[in-house]
């Protein structure tokens, strides 16, 4: 699911990086015949990308093959966001109130998920944990922060269970809080999502943010472990 969702995840990442400009461009494009044709072609590219990614899943090709040398695959021009994150004051699985200044001096992996998700969320968190463990083995501690997309069900009292479910290691934080406050943080991070009011499930892309040691959102990325690792090494 993570690989199949990558084309759509990349679109969500583009929206996070340059959302206002993309929205204005899409609005203008819909006004002309040529623009509508272009949008149709772009949609076709997304569909084809998803199909090709599905082939990669069926082939079960490991990360080491697809990104054998991430430093060569990720261009030097990969855009930095350099964006100030929204104010944070959510609770983790230990009952501690977590704010960004807790992590100043460390790089941070920020990703998203929810407890009832059985597809993309466990993979995203697993990849973040993989990178954390690899860098820890090299002597660098990089906290992993997972912000719930489902504060209606992932209440603070359920966070210890959710942390176990996600197999969070030392330096791992699963965050929740009042619904309005969680949604404010998610909106501030431009995390696209849609909640099914009947089932409570959340549709969302694979999206990871990387904070630098000053607490600035430096990069956005899909939840692919080699990409996360390479971008962290650039900070």
LUMMARDO-144141 format. One record per residue (C-alpha): residue number from 1; residue in one letter; x negated, y, z. Coordinates in nm, 3 decimals, decimal comma, padded with zeros to 5 digits. Layout:
BEGIN
<node><k>NUM</k><r>A</r><px>X</px><py>Y</py><pz>Z</pz></node>
...
! end
This chain:
BEGIN
<node><k>1</k><r>X</r><px>00,000</px><py>00,000</py><pz>00,000</pz></node>
<node><k>2</k><r>X</r><px>-00,286</px><py>00,238</py><pz>00,074</pz></node>
<node><k>3</k><r>X</r><px>-00,439</px><py>00,190</py><pz>-00,271</pz></node>
<node><k>4</k><r>X</r><px>-00,105</px><py>00,197</py><pz>-00,448</pz></node>
<node><k>5</k><r>X</r><px>-00,022</px><py>00,521</py><pz>-00,271</pz></node>
<node><k>6</k><r>X</r><px>-00,349</px><py>00,690</py><pz>-00,364</pz></node>
<node><k>7</k><r>X</r><px>-00,224</px><py>00,872</py><pz>-00,678</pz></node>
<node><k>8</k><r>X</r><px>00,067</px><py>01,016</py><pz>-00,481</pz></node>
<node><k>9</k><r>X</r><px>-00,163</px><py>01,073</py><pz>-00,186</pz></node>
<node><k>10</k><r>X</r><px>-00,395</px><py>01,275</py><pz>-00,407</pz></node>
<node><k>11</k><r>X</r><px>-00,098</px><py>01,491</py><pz>-00,512</pz></node>
<node><k>12</k><r>X</r><px>-00,015</px><py>01,544</py><pz>-00,144</pz></node>
<node><k>13</k><r>X</r><px>-00,379</px><py>01,632</py><pz>-00,081</pz></node>
<node><k>14</k><r>X</r><px>-00,364</px><py>01,886</py><pz>-00,364</pz></node>
<node><k>15</k><r>X</r><px>-00,055</px><py>02,036</py><pz>-00,203</pz></node>
<node><k>16</k><r>X</r><px>-00,239</px><py>02,057</py><pz>00,128</pz></node>
<node><k>17</k><r>X</r><px>-00,541</px><py>02,226</py><pz>-00,032</pz></node>
<node><k>18</k><r>X</r><px>-00,356</px><py>02,470</py><pz>-00,259</pz></node>
<node><k>19</k><r>X</r><px>00,011</px><py>02,426</py><pz>-00,183</pz></node>
<node><k>20</k><r>X</r><px>00,134</px><py>02,779</py><pz>-00,255</pz></node>
<node><k>21</k><r>X</r><px>-00,045</px><py>02,800</py><pz>-00,588</pz></node>
<node><k>22</k><r>X</r><px>00,074</px><py>02,456</py><pz>-00,695</pz></node>
<node><k>23</k><r>X</r><px>00,434</px><py>02,537</py><pz>-00,605</pz></node>
<node><k>24</k><r>X</r><px>00,422</px><py>02,862</py><pz>-00,805</pz></node>
<node><k>25</k><r>X</r><px>00,273</px><py>02,681</py><pz>-01,104</pz></node>
<node><k>26</k><r>X</r><px>00,538</px><py>02,407</py><pz>-01,093</pz></node>
<node><k>27</k><r>X</r><px>00,816</px><py>02,664</py><pz>-01,071</pz></node>
<node><k>28</k><r>X</r><px>00,682</px><py>02,850</py><pz>-01,375</pz></node>
<node><k>29</k><r>X</r><px>00,633</px><py>02,527</py><pz>-01,569</pz></node>
<node><k>30</k><r>X</r><px>00,996</px><py>02,423</py><pz>-01,525</pz></node>
<node><k>31</k><r>X</r><px>01,111</px><py>02,738</py><pz>-01,707</pz></node>
<node><k>32</k><r>X</r><px>00,977</px><py>02,638</py><pz>-02,049</pz></node>
<node><k>33</k><r>X</r><px>01,014</px><py>02,336</py><pz>-02,275</pz></node>
<node><k>34</k><r>X</r><px>00,638</px><py>02,292</py><pz>-02,299</pz></node>
<node><k>35</k><r>X</r><px>00,607</px><py>02,320</py><pz>-01,924</pz></node>
<node><k>36</k><r>X</r><px>00,872</px><py>02,055</py><pz>-01,866</pz></node>
<node><k>37</k><r>X</r><px>00,695</px><py>01,827</py><pz>-02,112</pz></node>
<node><k>38</k><r>X</r><px>00,371</px><py>01,879</py><pz>-01,923</pz></node>
<node><k>39</k><r>X</r><px>00,537</px><py>01,794</py><pz>-01,594</pz></node>
<node><k>40</k><r>X</r><px>00,675</px><py>01,478</py><pz>-01,750</pz></node>
<node><k>41</k><r>X</r><px>00,328</px><py>01,381</py><pz>-01,867</pz></node>
<node><k>42</k><r>X</r><px>00,188</px><py>01,446</py><pz>-01,520</pz></node>
<node><k>43</k><r>X</r><px>00,455</px><py>01,225</py><pz>-01,367</pz></node>
<node><k>44</k><r>X</r><px>00,362</px><py>00,953</py><pz>-01,614</pz></node>
<node><k>45</k><r>X</r><px>-00,002</px><py>00,981</py><pz>-01,506</pz></node>
<node><k>46</k><r>X</r><px>00,102</px><py>00,931</py><pz>-01,144</pz></node>
<node><k>47</k><r>X</r><px>00,302</px><py>00,623</py><pz>-01,237</pz></node>
<node><k>48</k><r>X</r><px>00,019</px><py>00,477</py><pz>-01,444</pz></node>
<node><k>49</k><r>X</r><px>-00,224</px><py>00,551</py><pz>-01,163</pz></node>
<node><k>50</k><r>X</r><px>-00,004</px><py>00,364</py><pz>-00,918</pz></node>
<node><k>51</k><r>X</r><px>00,019</px><py>00,067</py><pz>-01,155</pz></node>
<node><k>52</k><r>X</r><px>-00,358</px><py>00,057</py><pz>-01,202</pz></node>
<node><k>53</k><r>X</r><px>-00,407</px><py>00,083</py><pz>-00,828</pz></node>
<node><k>54</k><r>X</r><px>-00,171</px><py>-00,209</py><pz>-00,790</pz></node>
<node><k>55</k><r>X</r><px>-00,402</px><py>-00,407</py><pz>-01,014</pz></node>
<node><k>56</k><r>X</r><px>-00,689</px><py>-00,325</py><pz>-00,781</pz></node>
<node><k>57</k><r>X</r><px>-00,486</px><py>-00,457</py><pz>-00,489</pz></node>
<node><k>58</k><r>X</r><px>-00,407</px><py>-00,779</py><pz>-00,672</pz></node>
<node><k>59</k><r>X</r><px>-00,776</px><py>-00,821</py><pz>-00,749</pz></node>
<node><k>60</k><r>X</r><px>-00,860</px><py>-00,773</py><pz>-00,380</pz></node>
<node><k>61</k><r>X</r><px>-01,173</px><py>-00,578</py><pz>-00,472</pz></node>
<node><k>62</k><r>X</r><px>-01,352</px><py>-00,455</py><pz>-00,157</pz></node>
<node><k>63</k><r>X</r><px>-01,441</px><py>-00,094</py><pz>-00,081</pz></node>
<node><k>64</k><r>X</r><px>-01,807</px><py>-00,173</py><pz>-00,137</pz></node>
<node><k>65</k><r>X</r><px>-01,737</px><py>-00,236</py><pz>-00,506</pz></node>
<node><k>66</k><r>X</r><px>-01,501</px><py>00,054</py><pz>-00,569</pz></node>
<node><k>67</k><r>X</r><px>-01,718</px><py>00,308</py><pz>-00,387</pz></node>
<node><k>68</k><r>X</r><px>-02,055</px><py>00,137</py><pz>-00,374</pz></node>
<node><k>69</k><r>X</r><px>-02,223</px><py>00,475</py><pz>-00,349</pz></node>
<node><k>70</k><r>X</r><px>-01,973</px><py>00,733</py><pz>-00,231</pz></node>
<node><k>71</k><r>X</r><px>-02,238</px><py>01,005</py><pz>-00,245</pz></node>
<node><k>72</k><r>X</r><px>-02,244</px><py>00,964</py><pz>-00,623</pz></node>
<node><k>73</k><r>X</r><px>-01,867</px><py>00,923</py><pz>-00,664</pz></node>
<node><k>74</k><r>X</r><px>-01,763</px><py>01,227</py><pz>-00,458</pz></node>
<node><k>75</k><r>X</r><px>-01,867</px><py>01,539</py><pz>-00,653</pz></node>
<node><k>76</k><r>X</r><px>-02,071</px><py>01,814</py><pz>-00,493</pz></node>
<node><k>77</k><r>X</r><px>-01,786</px><py>02,048</py><pz>-00,585</pz></node>
<node><k>78</k><r>X</r><px>-01,536</px><py>01,859</py><pz>-00,368</pz></node>
<node><k>79</k><r>X</r><px>-01,340</px><py>02,151</py><pz>-00,217</pz></node>
<node><k>80</k><r>X</r><px>-01,378</px><py>02,260</py><pz>00,143</pz></node>
<node><k>81</k><r>X</r><px>-01,067</px><py>02,392</py><pz>00,310</pz></node>
<node><k>82</k><r>X</r><px>-01,228</px><py>02,593</py><pz>00,592</pz></node>
<node><k>83</k><r>X</r><px>-00,885</px><py>02,636</py><pz>00,747</pz></node>
<node><k>84</k><r>X</r><px>-00,800</px><py>02,711</py><pz>01,110</pz></node>
<node><k>85</k><r>X</r><px>-00,576</px><py>02,433</py><pz>01,246</pz></node>
<node><k>86</k><r>X</r><px>-00,249</px><py>02,518</py><pz>01,421</pz></node>
<node><k>87</k><r>X</r><px>-00,251</px><py>02,546</py><pz>01,798</pz></node>
<node><k>88</k><r>X</r><px>-00,247</px><py>02,202</py><pz>01,957</pz></node>
<node><k>89</k><r>X</r><px>-00,106</px><py>02,103</py><pz>02,294</pz></node>
<node><k>90</k><r>X</r><px>00,019</px><py>01,746</py><pz>02,256</pz></node>
<node><k>91</k><r>X</r><px>-00,015</px><py>01,454</py><pz>02,498</pz></node>
<node><k>92</k><r>X</r><px>-00,231</px><py>01,145</py><pz>02,439</pz></node>
<node><k>93</k><r>X</r><px>-00,189</px><py>00,786</py><pz>02,557</pz></node>
<node><k>94</k><r>X</r><px>-00,358</px><py>00,865</py><pz>02,891</pz></node>
<node><k>95</k><r>X</r><px>-00,116</px><py>01,150</py><pz>02,962</pz></node>
<node><k>96</k><r>X</r><px>-00,380</px><py>01,417</py><pz>02,897</pz></node>
<node><k>97</k><r>X</r><px>-00,287</px><py>01,734</py><pz>02,712</pz></node>
<node><k>98</k><r>X</r><px>-00,512</px><py>01,753</py><pz>02,407</pz></node>
<node><k>99</k><r>X</r><px>-00,625</px><py>02,080</py><pz>02,253</pz></node>
<node><k>100</k><r>X</r><px>-00,871</px><py>02,132</py><pz>01,969</pz></node>
<node><k>101</k><r>X</r><px>-01,130</px><py>02,296</py><pz>02,194</pz></node>
<node><k>102</k><r>X</r><px>-01,177</px><py>01,958</py><pz>02,363</pz></node>
<node><k>103</k><r>X</r><px>-01,364</px><py>01,846</py><pz>02,051</pz></node>
<node><k>104</k><r>X</r><px>-01,580</px><py>02,152</py><pz>01,983</pz></node>
<node><k>105</k><r>X</r><px>-01,932</px><py>02,028</py><pz>01,914</pz></node>
<node><k>106</k><r>X</r><px>-01,808</px><py>01,708</py><pz>01,747</pz></node>
<node><k>107</k><r>X</r><px>-01,674</px><py>01,625</py><pz>01,405</pz></node>
<node><k>108</k><r>X</r><px>-01,317</px><py>01,492</py><pz>01,423</pz></node>
<node><k>109</k><r>X</r><px>-01,108</px><py>01,258</py><pz>01,207</pz></node>
<node><k>110</k><r>X</r><px>-00,740</px><py>01,357</py><pz>01,214</pz></node>
<node><k>111</k><r>X</r><px>-00,480</px><py>01,130</py><pz>01,060</pz></node>
<node><k>112</k><r>X</r><px>-00,111</px><py>01,051</py><pz>01,094</pz></node>
<node><k>113</k><r>X</r><px>00,117</px><py>00,755</py><pz>01,156</pz></node>
<node><k>114</k><r>X</r><px>00,408</px><py>00,618</py><pz>01,355</pz></node>
<node><k>115</k><r>X</r><px>00,478</px><py>00,306</py><pz>01,554</pz></node>
<node><k>116</k><r>X</r><px>00,748</px><py>00,152</py><pz>01,334</pz></node>
<node><k>117</k><r>X</r><px>00,534</px><py>00,185</py><pz>01,020</pz></node>
<node><k>118</k><r>X</r><px>00,415</px><py>-00,155</py><pz>00,896</pz></node>
<node><k>119</k><r>X</r><px>00,243</px><py>-00,053</py><pz>00,573</pz></node>
<node><k>120</k><r>X</r><px>00,025</px><py>00,252</py><pz>00,520</pz></node>
<node><k>121</k><r>X</r><px>-00,012</px><py>00,373</py><pz>00,882</pz></node>
<node><k>122</k><r>X</r><px>-00,204</px><py>00,074</py><pz>01,024</pz></node>
<node><k>123</k><r>X</r><px>-00,438</px><py>00,085</py><pz>00,724</pz></node>
<node><k>124</k><r>X</r><px>-00,503</px><py>00,458</py><pz>00,758</pz></node>
<node><k>125</k><r>X</r><px>-00,581</px><py>00,428</py><pz>01,128</pz></node>
<node><k>126</k><r>X</r><px>-00,787</px><py>00,114</py><pz>01,068</pz></node>
<node><k>127</k><r>X</r><px>-01,001</px><py>00,298</py><pz>00,812</pz></node>
<node><k>128</k><r>X</r><px>-01,050</px><py>00,592</py><pz>01,048</pz></node>
<node><k>129</k><r>X</r><px>-01,152</px><py>00,350</py><pz>01,324</pz></node>
<node><k>130</k><r>X</r><px>-01,393</px><py>00,173</py><pz>01,086</pz></node>
<node><k>131</k><r>X</r><px>-01,572</px><py>00,497</py><pz>01,009</pz></node>
<node><k>132</k><r>X</r><px>-01,579</px><py>00,589</py><pz>01,379</pz></node>
<node><k>133</k><r>X</r><px>-01,734</px><py>00,252</py><pz>01,469</pz></node>
<node><k>134</k><r>X</r><px>-01,994</px><py>00,276</py><pz>01,192</pz></node>
<node><k>135</k><r>X</r><px>-02,106</px><py>00,623</py><pz>01,295</pz></node>
<node><k>136</k><r>X</r><px>-02,109</px><py>00,522</py><pz>01,662</pz></node>
<node><k>137</k><r>X</r><px>-02,349</px><py>00,239</py><pz>01,573</pz></node>
<node><k>138</k><r>X</r><px>-02,573</px><py>00,509</py><pz>01,425</pz></node>
<node><k>139</k><r>X</r><px>-02,555</px><py>00,715</py><pz>01,744</pz></node>
<node><k>140</k><r>X</r><px>-02,287</px><py>00,969</py><pz>01,649</pz></node>
<node><k>141</k><r>X</r><px>-01,955</px><py>00,995</py><pz>01,831</pz></node>
<node><k>142</k><r>X</r><px>-01,665</px><py>01,108</py><pz>01,612</pz></node>
<node><k>143</k><r>X</r><px>-01,325</px><py>01,124</py><pz>01,784</pz></node>
<node><k>144</k><r>X</r><px>-01,020</px><py>00,991</py><pz>01,597</pz></node>
<node><k>145</k><r>X</r><px>-00,693</px><py>01,178</py><pz>01,649</pz></node>
<node><k>146</k><r>X</r><px>-00,367</px><py>01,021</py><pz>01,529</pz></node>
<node><k>147</k><r>X</r><px>-00,064</px><py>01,253</py><pz>01,537</pz></node>
<node><k>148</k><r>X</r><px>00,270</px><py>01,075</py><pz>01,531</pz></node>
<node><k>149</k><r>X</r><px>00,508</px><py>01,147</py><pz>01,247</pz></node>
<node><k>150</k><r>X</r><px>00,796</px><py>01,009</py><pz>01,454</pz></node>
<node><k>151</k><r>X</r><px>00,823</px><py>01,199</py><pz>01,784</pz></node>
<node><k>152</k><r>X</r><px>01,184</px><py>01,082</py><pz>01,813</pz></node>
<node><k>153</k><r>X</r><px>01,069</px><py>00,725</py><pz>01,885</pz></node>
<node><k>154</k><r>X</r><px>00,696</px><py>00,765</py><pz>01,961</pz></node>
<node><k>155</k><r>X</r><px>00,758</px><py>00,942</py><pz>02,289</pz></node>
<node><k>156</k><r>X</r><px>00,470</px><py>01,004</py><pz>02,533</pz></node>
<node><k>157</k><r>X</r><px>00,573</px><py>00,702</py><pz>02,740</pz></node>
<node><k>158</k><r>X</r><px>00,522</px><py>00,475</py><pz>02,436</pz></node>
<node><k>159</k><r>X</r><px>00,179</px><py>00,607</py><pz>02,346</pz></node>
<node><k>160</k><r>X</r><px>-00,021</px><py>00,346</py><pz>02,547</pz></node>
<node><k>161</k><r>X</r><px>00,158</px><py>00,073</py><pz>02,351</pz></node>
<node><k>162</k><r>X</r><px>00,098</px><py>00,260</py><pz>02,025</pz></node>
<node><k>163</k><r>X</r><px>-00,272</px><py>00,303</py><pz>02,104</pz></node>
<node><k>164</k><r>X</r><px>-00,297</px><py>-00,074</py><pz>02,157</pz></node>
<node><k>165</k><r>X</r><px>-00,103</px><py>-00,136</py><pz>01,837</pz></node>
<node><k>166</k><r>X</r><px>-00,344</px><py>00,084</py><pz>01,642</pz></node>
<node><k>167</k><r>X</r><px>-00,642</px><py>-00,072</py><pz>01,826</pz></node>
<node><k>168</k><r>X</r><px>-00,778</px><py>00,269</py><pz>01,921</pz></node>
<node><k>169</k><r>X</r><px>-01,129</px><py>00,254</py><pz>02,057</pz></node>
<node><k>170</k><r>X</r><px>-01,315</px><py>00,491</py><pz>02,290</pz></node>
<node><k>171</k><r>X</r><px>-01,271</px><py>00,846</py><pz>02,167</pz></node>
<node><k>172</k><r>X</r><px>-00,938</px><py>00,761</py><pz>02,004</pz></node>
<node><k>173</k><r>X</r><px>-00,628</px><py>00,966</py><pz>02,079</pz></node>
<node><k>174</k><r>X</r><px>-00,266</px><py>00,905</py><pz>01,976</pz></node>
<node><k>175</k><r>X</r><px>-00,066</px><py>01,224</py><pz>02,021</pz></node>
<node><k>176</k><r>X</r><px>00,302</px><py>01,303</py><pz>02,068</pz></node>
<node><k>177</k><r>X</r><px>00,523</px><py>01,548</py><pz>02,254</pz></node>
<node><k>178</k><r>X</r><px>00,853</px><py>01,734</py><pz>02,213</pz></node>
<node><k>179</k><r>X</r><px>00,999</px><py>01,689</py><pz>01,865</pz></node>
<node><k>180</k><r>X</r><px>00,989</px><py>02,059</py><pz>01,777</pz></node>
<node><k>181</k><r>X</r><px>00,629</px><py>02,092</py><pz>01,896</pz></node>
<node><k>182</k><r>X</r><px>00,506</px><py>01,789</py><pz>01,703</pz></node>
<node><k>183</k><r>X</r><px>00,681</px><py>01,912</py><pz>01,388</pz></node>
<node><k>184</k><r>X</r><px>00,527</px><py>02,257</py><pz>01,433</pz></node>
<node><k>185</k><r>X</r><px>00,179</px><py>02,101</py><pz>01,440</pz></node>
<node><k>186</k><r>X</r><px>00,256</px><py>01,879</py><pz>01,139</pz></node>
<node><k>187</k><r>X</r><px>00,390</px><py>02,176</py><pz>00,943</pz></node>
<node><k>188</k><r>X</r><px>00,084</px><py>02,380</py><pz>01,036</pz></node>
<node><k>189</k><r>X</r><px>-00,135</px><py>02,101</py><pz>00,900</pz></node>
<node><k>190</k><r>X</r><px>00,079</px><py>02,089</py><pz>00,583</pz></node>
<node><k>191</k><r>X</r><px>00,155</px><py>01,720</py><pz>00,636</pz></node>
<node><k>192</k><r>X</r><px>00,428</px><py>01,630</py><pz>00,385</pz></node>
<node><k>193</k><r>X</r><px>00,689</px><py>01,387</py><pz>00,516</pz></node>
<node><k>194</k><r>X</r><px>01,054</px><py>01,292</py><pz>00,485</pz></node>
<node><k>195</k><r>X</r><px>01,257</px><py>01,119</py><pz>00,754</pz></node>
<node><k>196</k><r>X</r><px>01,540</px><py>00,879</py><pz>00,676</pz></node>
<node><k>197</k><r>X</r><px>01,812</px><py>00,986</py><pz>00,918</pz></node>
<node><k>198</k><r>X</r><px>01,973</px><py>00,641</py><pz>00,910</pz></node>
<node><k>199</k><r>X</r><px>01,668</px><py>00,420</py><pz>00,966</pz></node>
<node><k>200</k><r>X</r><px>01,434</px><py>00,672</py><pz>01,128</pz></node>
<node><k>201</k><r>X</r><px>01,153</px><py>00,569</py><pz>00,893</pz></node>
<node><k>202</k><r>X</r><px>00,915</px><py>00,832</py><pz>00,759</pz></node>
<node><k>203</k><r>X</r><px>00,796</px><py>00,858</py><pz>00,399</pz></node>
<node><k>204</k><r>X</r><px>00,452</px><py>01,016</py><pz>00,389</pz></node>
<node><k>205</k><r>X</r><px>00,123</px><py>01,016</py><pz>00,196</pz></node>
<node><k>206</k><r>X</r><px>-00,215</px><py>00,882</py><pz>00,300</pz></node>
<node><k>207</k><r>X</r><px>-00,380</px><py>01,197</py><pz>00,433</pz></node>
<node><k>208</k><r>X</r><px>-00,679</px><py>01,258</py><pz>00,658</pz></node>
<node><k>209</k><r>X</r><px>-00,830</px><py>01,585</py><pz>00,775</pz></node>
<node><k>210</k><r>X</r><px>-01,190</px><py>01,623</py><pz>00,887</pz></node>
<node><k>211</k><r>X</r><px>-01,276</px><py>01,895</py><pz>01,138</pz></node>
<node><k>212</k><r>X</r><px>-01,629</px><py>02,027</py><pz>01,164</pz></node>
<node><k>213</k><r>X</r><px>-01,812</px><py>02,090</py><pz>01,490</pz></node>
<node><k>214</k><r>X</r><px>-01,663</px><py>02,440</py><pz>01,522</pz></node>
<node><k>215</k><r>X</r><px>-01,305</px><py>02,308</py><pz>01,509</pz></node>
<node><k>216</k><r>X</r><px>-01,234</px><py>02,422</py><pz>01,153</pz></node>
<node><k>217</k><r>X</r><px>-01,046</px><py>02,193</py><pz>00,912</pz></node>
<node><k>218</k><r>X</r><px>-01,330</px><py>02,139</py><pz>00,666</pz></node>
<node><k>219</k><r>X</r><px>-01,194</px><py>01,870</py><pz>00,432</pz></node>
<node><k>220</k><r>X</r><px>-00,875</px><py>01,691</py><pz>00,338</pz></node>
<node><k>221</k><r>X</r><px>-00,894</px><py>01,340</py><pz>00,196</pz></node>
<node><k>222</k><r>X</r><px>-00,700</px><py>01,025</py><pz>00,125</pz></node>
<node><k>223</k><r>X</r><px>-00,737</px><py>00,753</py><pz>00,387</pz></node>
<node><k>224</k><r>X</r><px>-01,017</px><py>00,568</py><pz>00,203</pz></node>
<node><k>225</k><r>X</r><px>-01,296</px><py>00,477</py><pz>00,446</pz></node>
<node><k>226</k><r>X</r><px>-01,598</px><py>00,541</py><pz>00,217</pz></node>
<node><k>227</k><r>X</r><px>-01,458</px><py>00,882</py><pz>00,121</pz></node>
<node><k>228</k><r>X</r><px>-01,401</px><py>00,976</py><pz>00,486</pz></node>
<node><k>229</k><r>X</r><px>-01,753</px><py>00,864</py><pz>00,575</pz></node>
<node><k>230</k><r>X</r><px>-01,918</px><py>01,053</py><pz>00,290</pz></node>
<node><k>231</k><r>X</r><px>-01,736</px><py>01,378</py><pz>00,367</pz></node>
<node><k>232</k><r>X</r><px>-01,822</px><py>01,351</py><pz>00,737</pz></node>
<node><k>233</k><r>X</r><px>-02,187</px><py>01,315</py><pz>00,646</pz></node>
<node><k>234</k><r>X</r><px>-02,165</px><py>01,641</py><pz>00,452</pz></node>
<node><k>235</k><r>X</r><px>-02,056</px><py>01,834</py><pz>00,760</pz></node>
! end
